[in-house]
Amino acid sequence: MSFNATASGHLSSFRDAYADTDITALNWLEQMWVAWYIWIDNPVIATGLMSFLMHELVYFGRCVPWIIIDAIPYFRQWKLQPTKVPTAAEQWECTKQVLFSHFTIELPTIWLFHPLAESIGMSTYQVPLPPLKTVAPQVFFFFFFEDLFHWAGDSSRVTYRILYKYIHKIHHKYSAPFGLAAEYAHPAEVLILGTGTLLGPLSYCFLTQNFHIFTMYVWIVLRLFQAVDAHSGYDFPWSLQHIIPFWSGAEHHDFHHMSFTNNFSTSFRWWDRIFGTDTNYLKYRARLQAAHAANKKATKEERLEMERKLMAQVEAEGIEAEAEVERSASKAKVA
């Protein structure tokens, strides 16, 4: 869809918004940006529709490769819990819950976000789009903010145990997570954790009055990739955590689902390390490394069996810790 073809085919009143803009000086993406807003002819609908469609296409688009990988046995050598591969029924059940949350919670939230953000200074239809030197530090701040927000929220659901039993427990249905399970959660949790994703940009916009929704889209795309990949259940030699040591990745978050009590952050490892909420994880990694060192001559099958036993032990400890939290929550409700 070229700008000229769209503009000539649709005499839009919103074209006046670009009356002083030299379209020929814009790059291809910026011309498509202008064309979209002129074609829809309503900035509220254009922004809301683009925001929701972008979220759905990126989320499910990123899940598709992991669905394919789960179906190919060759990749099990890199699966963190190789004996737990999601079935088609589990993935479909997960998809239905995710779609329910998307349309009942995320759609209204996404649609209302940009009018709120515009009221405190966010740009939407305006061009040119912000350059990389502007986008990059903003997105890093959003990652930093959301990671701290999520760490505090996730750890509090263990401290305030009633929150776990009646809300967060749904997300922990799968002790071996898979990509689609990234947003498999109670609607209340979707709203709460969505706050961490949106509050950083809103705060930045309010304080600086220098924020474009294009930066928000870059942030959301990267955040969705991070969330889906962290729940993928795979740790490849080229995974990001092997390049950036403080990046959490699937290897870090998978343990959270397996053991229940550790690794509460999403993107970075530092909050768990600073506040000591990765002690069980570090012990598990140390035991795993020691077992590998002591069994260098073991066959592949023997190593897998050894890892399976260690995982089973950690998972049993996690199940007991979860049961204790639920018992405490029940007592608190009765009291």
N, C-alpha and C positions, 0 to 999 in steps of 0.2 A: 504494500500500500504506500504509494508516494504521496507527498504532501500536496503537489499540484493537482493530482488526480482526485484526491479526497476533497480538496478545497473547491475545485470547479464543479464537482458533482453534488455539493451540499452547501447551499448559501446559508451559512450559519451566523446567527447574531453574535455568537461567542468569538467570531473572527476579529471583532473589534478589539478584543483583549491583546491581539498581536499586531495592531495597526502600526505601531512604532518599531516593530521587530523586523530586521533584515533576515528573512528566512534563508536566503542563499548563503549567508555567512555561518549558518548553523551546520553542525555535523549531522550524519545520517540519523543517529539516535535522537537527537534534539528535534529534527524535522518530524520524525515519527511521533514524538511526544506531542508536538503542536498539532499534528494531523489527528491524533486520537481525541484531543480535547475539542477540536473544531467539529469532528465527526459526531461525537456524542452530544455536543452542544449544551451540556450541563455539567459544570465542574464538580458538583457534589456526586452525581451519578458516575461520571467518568472516573473520578478518583476512587470512589468506593468499589466500583466494579473491577477496575484494574488491580486494586489492592487485594481483593478476595480471590480473583482468578490467579494472580501471581502466587498467593499463598498455597492454593490448592495444587497448581501445576508443579511448583517446586517441591512441596512436601511429598506428594505421591510419585512425582517423577524421580525424586531421589530414592524413594523406597523400592522402585522397580528393580534396579540392579541388585539390591540385597535379596529380593524375592528370588531372582534368577540364581544368585550365588548359593542360596540355601537349597536350591533344587539340584545342584551339581555336587556330587560326592567329592570330587577332586579338591574342593576348597575346604573340606573338613579339617585338613592339616593345620589351618590357621584359625579354626573356630575355637573360641575360648572354652566353651562347654560342648565338645563335639558329640556327646551322646544325646543332646537335647536340641533337635532340629524342629522348628515349628511346622505343624501340619497345615494343610490347606484350610481345614476347618478352623483352626486357631487364628490363622491370618484373616479369614473372612469375618470371624467374630470380632476381632480387633478392629478391622476396617469399619464395621457397622458402628461401633462405639465411637470411633474417631470421627466419622462423618456426622454422627448425631451431635457431638460436641462442636464440630466446625460450624454447623448450620444453626445451632441454638445458642451457642456462646460466642464463638469467634466471629461469625458473620456480623452480628450486631456491634461487637466491640470494634472490629475493623472498620465498619461503616461509620461509627461515631468518632473514631480516633481523629480523622483528619479535620472535621469541623472544629473539634476541641483544640487541636494543635494549631490550626489556622488562626483561631481566636487569640492565640498567644504568640503569633509571629511566624508560623511555618509557611513556606512557599510550596505551591503544588503545581499549577499549570505553567509557572514562569520559566522562561529560558533566558540564557543558557543554563545547563545543568552544572552543578558544582564540580570542580576538578578533583582529581585524586588526592592532591595535597590537603584539600579541605575534608574530603570524605573519610580518609584513612584514620586520622586521630579521633574523629567523632565516633566511628565504628568501634575503635579500640576502647574508648570510654564506655560505650554501651556494653561491650563484652565484659569489662571489668565490673560495671555496676550490676548487670544481671547475674554474674557469677556469685558475687557477694550476697545479693538478694536471695538467690536460689539456695546457697549454702545455709543462710540463716533460716530460710523457710523450711528446708528439708530437715535440718537438724532439730528445729523446734517441733516438728511433727513427731519426733521421738521423745523429746522432753515433755511436750503437751500431748499426752498419749491418746487422748480422745480424738485428736485431729487425725492420727494415723488410722485408728480403727474404723472410723466412719467416712474418711475421705481418701487418704493416701494409699490405703490398702489395695484399692483397685489397680493402681499403677504397678503394684508389686505382685500382681497375679502371676507374672512370668518371671521365675527366678533366673531363667536364661533368656534375656530380652532379644528382640529382633527389630529391624528397622521400623516397621509399622507401629510398634508399641511405644514409639517416642512420645506420641500425644494421646496414648491410651490412658485415660485418667477420668476421675470423677469430674463432672462439670464444674463443681466449686473449685477444684484444684486447677483446672484449665484457666479459670478466671483469676485465681490467686497468682499462679506462676506467670500468666500473661501480663500481669501488672509489672512484674520485674522486667519483662521485655519492652513494655511501653513507657514505664516511668522514667527510665534513663533518657530516652529521646525527648519526652515532654519536659523534663527538668532542664535539659540542655537548651531546648528551644526557648523556654521561659527566661532563662538566665542570660542567654546570648542574643536572642532575636536573630540568629543566623543559622537557619536550618531548613533544608529542602527535603521534601518527601522522597526524592530520589535516593538520598542517603539512607532514609528509613528502609527503602526497598533493598538496598545493598546489605544493610544490617539484618533484615529479616531473612534474606536468602542465605547468608552465611550462618545465621543462628539455626535455621532449619537443617542445613547440611550438618552442623555440629550435633544437633539433637538426634537426628536419624543415625548418623554414623556412630555416635556414642552408644546407641542401643542396638547396633548391628550384630554384636556378638562375635566380631572378627578382629584379630590383631595381625595385620600383615607386616612384613619387614619394612614396607614403605609407608606405613601408617604415620600420621603426623606426630604422634607422641615420641616416635623414634628420631624425629628431626628437631622438634621443640620439646625439650625434656619436661617443661612445666605444663605442657598441654595434657589434659586429662585423657581424652580418647576412650575407645571402647574397653580397653584393658582395665582402665581405672573404674569406669562406671559399671562394667559387668560385675565386678566384685560387690558393688553396692546392692545390686539385685540379688546376688547369691548369698551375701552375708547379712544384709538388712541394716546393720548398725554403722557402717563406715562409708567414707567417700561421698559426701553430700554435695560437693560442688559440681558444676556442669562443665565449664571450659578449662579451668586452671586447677592445678594441684595445690597451690600455695595455701589456701584457707584451711584445707584439711590438715596440712602439715603444721601450720602455725597453731591451730587450736587442738591438735592431737586427735582429730577424728579419722585418722587413717592408720591407727596403731595395729588393728587386727589385719588390715591389708598388708602392712609392712611385714608382720610376722608370717603371714601366709606366703608372701613372696620369698622370704628368707627360708622358710621350710621347703618350698618348691625348689629353690636353687640348691639347697643342701642335699635334697633327695636326688637331684640330677647329678650332682658332683659325686655322690656315693654310689651311683649306679651308671657309671659311664659306659659299661659294657652291656647294659641291658638292651634288649631288642625294642623295636618301635612299639610293639604290642605291650611289652612290660612297662615301658615308660608311660604309655597311655593309661594303663591300669593303675599305676602309681599316682598319676595326676587325678584320675577319677576318684580314688580313695581320699585324697587330700580335699578335693572339691566337695565330696559327700560329707566329710567331717565339718568343713566350713558351713555348708548349707544346713546341716543338722543344728549347729550352733546358732545360725541365723533364725531357723524355725523356732527354736526355744526362746531366743531373744524377742521375736515377734509375738509369741504366745504370752510372754511376760508383759509386754506392752499392752496387749489386748486385755489381759486380766486386770491390769492397773486401770485401764480406761473404763472397764465395767464397774469396778469398785468406785471410781470417781463419779460415775453417772448415778450410781445408787446413793452415794453420799450426798 
